[in-house]
Amino acid sequence: MKTIFVVEDDHLLNKTLVYNLSEEGYEVTSVFNARAAADMLRRSAYDLVLLDINLPDGDGYDLCRLVRLQNPDTIVIFLTANDQECDQMKGYDAGAVDYITKPFSIYALQRKISAMFAMLEHHKPPRDLYSDGRLFLDFSEQTASLDGRPLTLTAMEFRMLNLFCKNDRVVLTRQQLLEKLWDVDGNFVDEHTLTTAVSRLRGKIETEGAAYIKTVYGMGYQWVGGERV
């Protein structure tokens, strides 16, 4: 469910937005001033923020910059009575994607929000996943599970698994792995580190007789995808 945060000091408009957007199926949170908004933005992330510029205790532009700092992927739409071009440019410079002047049609705003979310979904890159019904790996989100239970993996282990999964049944030489698996902190991965890393990874994913990484002696390793041994 998409989340929307409404920051609007006009109580009637605030409640109207919350009601109509909730009816559209969004999870909506709202506040009436800048202080409460800043507190919420530091504690929670939202898919979209509807932001009034002229708040009784602050400036919507500053809140927009806070959104961009905390959650760069959040969509910000300004709702304001300021209709001067210079105000609009200031809003875009602060990081908003749209600028709607009051009064406006609630229905038109709903359609605009729906179109924005649809566009983002259309352009969202496909998630990089591996699943064999037992082992699940989400390389995009860096999450993993084994037999339905969360599995803790290091950044190095995710990189190693990604490399293996992208080269299913291909024998990767130790030299190829050493060249690819440069440590996240910039430290070179040597032969001993590689051997230890593969062994540790096997210990995490190869349970109940399932083999995933086969040692090809004299060469390197091969992903065999959960073969029973």
Salt bridges, closest charged atoms under 4 A:
GLU8 OE1 - LYS102 NZ 2.85
GLU24 OE1 - ARG111 NH2 2.88
ASP39 OD2 - ARG43 NH2 3.04
ASP52 OD1 - LYS102 NZ 3.48
ASP62 OD1 - ARG65 NH1 2.94
ASP98 OD2 - LYS112 NZ 2.96
GLU121 OE2 - LYS2 NZ 3.14
GLU121 OE2 - LYS124 NZ 3.25
ASP128 OD1 - LYS166 NZ 2.88
ASP138 OD2 - ARG127 NH2 2.16
ASP147 OD1 - ARG134 NE 3.65
GLU157 OE1 - LYS204 NZ 2.81
ASP168 OD1 - ARG169 NE 3.83
GLU191 OE1 - ARG174 NE 2.70
GLU206 OE1 - ARG202 NE 3.97
GLU227 OE2 - ARG169 NH1 2.74
